[in-house]
Amino acid sequence: MFKPVINSHMSENSLMKFNQQETFNLNDFNIIINKSLKLLNGSSETTRAISFYQWLAGLIEADGCFYISKKGDVSCEIIVNIREIKSLFQIKKYFNGTISKRSSVNAYRWRLHKKDCIIHLLNSINGYIYLKVDKFKEVLNLFNIVFKQNIFSFENAWLSGFFEGDGYVNINKNNYQISLSISQKNKDILFLIKNIFKGNISYDKSWKGYTWYSTSKKDLLLIFEYFTIYPLRSDKNADIISAKRFFRYKLMNYHLDNSKFNQLNHFIDLFQERKKI
């Protein structure tokens, strides 16, 4: 049964500060983002390594898988779109492996199979698997490694990796609404995310799946703070940066100023065009 350990601690820099007030302004937002950048830039080498392992665990749960051959050999693969290929080279730098283009599709695969490298990978991400638990335990048992599961909290880069694979950023040109979302068949993982990062969850009967999404100002504030501390590691991070910039425009009330409509629409057009790459 899916029962991960949850820490309901909210970020003191954002929600805990603004829960007692109805609104916040551009200055409040800039203060939070600047503090988050200081946390990112001031982190130690050990902290950065742990964050990378947490991020990698999230990406594997979104776009990766462990395989066990009939002979009992273990391999790990991650397949991403060309926009996320930069992340694969970062993984290769830490754990070796190979990167190859998939035939007939605009995607790339990182694959790891050497035993010592697999053991290093397993030990690095052990404690940060929340979705594909059964398969991960099966692989760990082959190497007599004890399964661990650390607290799922704001102070965990797992969501950054998971969003790298399965996240979506959108800016609606009709109403200038910013939304960040993740769609999954497994609703439990989305409720785990909602417990920490707020937002909402909807059900779509057309494909019998669920979508977590963040659209309100307070919820976006929290997720933007998080992604500043734990940024995505591929070109997809540009989507988050653009959404934060547009969020600033809205805090400046550009969306209420007729003279700014052309500027906002041009911004959204460029944003949407870049995502097609």
C-alpha positions in Angstrom: 0.0 0.0 0.0 1.2 3.5 -0.9 2.1 5.0 2.5 5.1 7.3 2.3 6.3 9.3 5.2 5.1 12.9 4.9 6.3 16.1 6.5 3.6 18.7 6.3 6.0 21.5 7.1 5.4 24.5 4.8 8.0 26.9 3.6 8.4 29.6 6.2 9.5 32.1 3.5 6.1 32.0 1.7 2.8 30.4 2.8 3.4 30.7 6.6 4.1 34.4 6.0 1.1 35.1 3.8 -1.5 32.8 5.3 -2.6 35.7 7.5 -3.0 38.2 4.7 -5.2 38.3 1.6 -2.7 39.7 -0.8 1.0 40.1 -1.5 2.8 42.4 -3.8 5.7 42.4 -6.2 8.1 43.4 -3.5 7.0 40.5 -1.3 7.5 38.1 -4.3 10.9 39.5 -5.1 12.1 39.1 -1.5 11.1 35.5 -1.4 12.7 34.7 -4.8 15.9 36.4 -3.8 16.1 34.6 -0.5 15.5 31.3 -2.4 18.4 32.1 -4.7 20.6 32.8 -1.8 19.7 29.3 -0.4 20.5 27.8 -3.7 23.8 29.6 -4.2 24.9 29.1 -0.6 24.3 25.4 -0.4 27.3 23.2 0.4 28.7 20.6 -2.0 27.2 17.8 0.1 23.8 19.5 0.0 24.0 19.9 -3.7 24.9 16.2 -4.2 21.9 15.1 -2.1 19.6 17.4 -4.0 20.9 15.9 -7.2 20.1 12.4 -6.0 16.6 13.5 -4.9 16.1 15.1 -8.3 17.3 12.0 -10.1 15.0 9.8 -8.1 12.1 12.0 -9.2 13.1 11.9 -12.9 13.5 8.1 -12.8 10.0 7.8 -11.3 8.6 10.0 -14.1 10.6 8.9 -17.2 12.8 6.0 -16.1 12.7 2.3 -15.2 14.8 -0.5 -13.7 15.0 -3.7 -15.7 16.0 -7.2 -14.5 17.1 -9.6 -17.1 16.4 -13.4 -17.0 20.0 -13.8 -15.8 19.4 -11.4 -13.0 21.3 -8.5 -14.4 20.0 -5.0 -13.6 19.9 -2.0 -15.8 18.4 1.5 -15.5 17.1 3.6 -18.4 15.7 7.1 -18.7 14.1 8.4 -21.9 13.5 12.1 -22.4 12.5 14.6 -25.0 15.3 16.5 -26.8 14.5 19.6 -24.5 15.5 17.5 -21.5 18.7 16.0 -23.0 20.9 18.3 -20.9 19.8 16.4 -17.8 21.0 13.1 -19.2 24.5 14.4 -19.6 24.5 15.6 -16.0 23.4 12.1 -14.9 26.2 10.5 -17.0 28.7 12.8 -15.3 27.7 11.3 -11.9 27.1 7.7 -12.8 28.6 7.0 -16.3 26.4 5.0 -18.6 25.6 5.7 -22.3 23.3 8.2 -24.1 21.8 7.4 -27.5 19.1 8.8 -29.7 15.9 6.7 -30.0 15.0 5.7 -33.6 12.0 7.4 -35.2 11.3 9.8 -32.3 12.9 13.0 -31.1 14.0 11.5 -27.8 17.2 10.3 -26.1 17.9 7.4 -23.7 20.4 7.2 -20.9 21.3 3.6 -20.0 23.3 2.2 -17.1 24.1 -1.5 -16.7 27.6 -2.0 -15.1 27.1 -3.6 -11.7 29.3 -1.3 -9.7 27.6 1.8 -11.2 24.1 0.3 -10.6 25.0 -0.2 -7.0 26.3 3.4 -6.7 23.0 4.6 -8.3 20.8 2.5 -6.0 22.6 3.7 -2.8 22.4 7.3 -4.0 18.6 7.4 -4.7 17.6 5.0 -1.9 15.3 6.9 0.4 13.8 9.1 -2.3 11.5 6.6 -4.2 7.8 7.2 -3.5 6.0 5.9 -6.6 7.7 2.8 -8.0 8.4 1.3 -4.7 7.8 -2.4 -5.4 10.1 -2.5 -8.4 12.8 -0.6 -6.5 12.6 -3.0 -3.6 12.9 -5.9 -6.0 16.1 -4.5 -7.4 17.5 -3.6 -4.0 17.0 -7.2 -2.8 19.2 -8.5 -5.6 22.1 -6.5 -4.0 21.1 -7.0 -0.3 20.4 -3.3 0.1 17.8 -2.4 2.7 15.1 -0.1 1.4 14.8 3.3 3.0 12.2 6.1 2.5 13.0 9.6 3.8 10.4 12.2 4.6 8.7 13.8 1.6 8.8 17.5 2.2 9.4 20.9 0.8 13.1 20.4 1.5 13.4 17.6 -1.1 14.3 18.0 -4.7 12.3 15.0 -5.8 9.5 17.1 -7.2 11.9 19.0 -9.4 13.0 15.7 -11.1 9.4 14.4 -11.4 8.3 17.7 -12.9 11.2 17.5 -15.3 9.7 14.4 -16.7 5.9 14.8 -16.3 5.3 18.4 -15.5 3.7 21.0 -17.7 3.7 24.8 -17.6 1.1 26.8 -19.4 0.0 30.5 -19.7 -3.5 30.9 -21.0 -3.7 33.6 -23.7 -7.4 34.2 -23.1 -7.3 35.0 -19.4 -3.5 35.2 -18.7 -3.9 32.4 -16.1 -0.6 30.6 -15.2 -0.8 27.0 -14.4 1.7 24.3 -13.5 0.4 20.7 -13.7 1.3 17.0 -13.5 -0.9 14.2 -14.9 -0.8 10.7 -13.6 -2.8 7.4 -13.5 -1.7 7.0 -9.9 -3.6 9.6 -7.8 -1.8 8.8 -4.6 1.4 10.4 -5.8 -0.5 13.5 -6.7 -2.1 13.7 -3.3 1.3 13.4 -1.8 2.4 16.4 -3.8 -0.8 18.3 -2.9 -0.2 17.7 0.8 3.0 19.8 0.6 2.6 22.0 -2.4 -1.2 22.7 -2.2 -2.9 23.1 -5.5 -5.9 21.0 -6.7 -6.5 17.6 -8.2 -9.0 16.8 -10.9 -10.2 13.6 -12.6 -10.4 13.2 -16.4 -12.7 10.3 -17.3 -11.6 10.4 -21.0 -8.3 8.7 -20.1 -9.2 7.7 -16.5 -6.4 9.7 -15.0 -5.7 12.6 -12.6 -4.1 16.0 -12.8 -2.6 18.0 -10.0 -2.5 21.7 -10.9 -1.4 24.9 -9.3 -3.1 28.2 -10.4 -3.9 30.4 -7.4 -1.5 33.2 -6.4 -0.6 31.7 -3.1 0.0 28.2 -4.5 2.1 29.6 -7.4 4.1 31.6 -4.9 5.0 28.4 -3.0 5.9 26.4 -6.1 7.9 29.2 -7.6 9.9 29.5 -4.4 10.5 25.7 -4.5 11.7 25.7 -8.1 14.0 28.6 -7.4 15.7 26.5 -4.6 15.5 23.3 -6.6 15.6 24.3 -10.3 15.0 21.9 -13.2 18.2 20.8 -14.8 17.3 20.9 -18.5 16.1 23.5 -21.0 12.6 22.9 -19.5 13.6 25.1 -16.6 13.1 28.1 -19.1 9.4 27.4 -18.8 9.5 27.9 -15.0 11.6 31.1 -15.4 9.1 32.5 -18.0 6.2 31.7 -15.8 7.8 33.5 -12.9 8.4 36.5 -15.1 4.8 36.5 -16.2 3.7 36.2 -12.6 5.7 39.4 -11.9 3.8 41.1 -14.8 0.5 40.1 -13.2 1.6 41.4 -9.8 2.4 44.7 -11.7 -1.2 44.5 -13.0 -0.1 44.4 -16.7 -3.1 42.1 -17.4 -5.5 45.0 -16.3 -3.8 47.6 -18.6 -5.0 47.7 -22.2 -1.8 49.2 -23.3 0.1 46.1 -22.1 -2.0 43.5 -23.9 0.3 43.4 -27.0 3.3 42.9 -24.8 1.7 40.1 -22.8 0.4 38.4 -25.9 3.8 38.6 -27.6 5.4 37.1 -24.5 2.9 34.2 -24.5 3.4 33.6 -28.2 7.2 33.3 -27.7 6.7 31.1 -24.7 4.4 28.7 -26.6 6.7 28.6 -29.6 9.7 27.7 -27.5 7.9 24.8 -26.0 7.3 23.2 -29.5 11.1 22.7 -29.9 
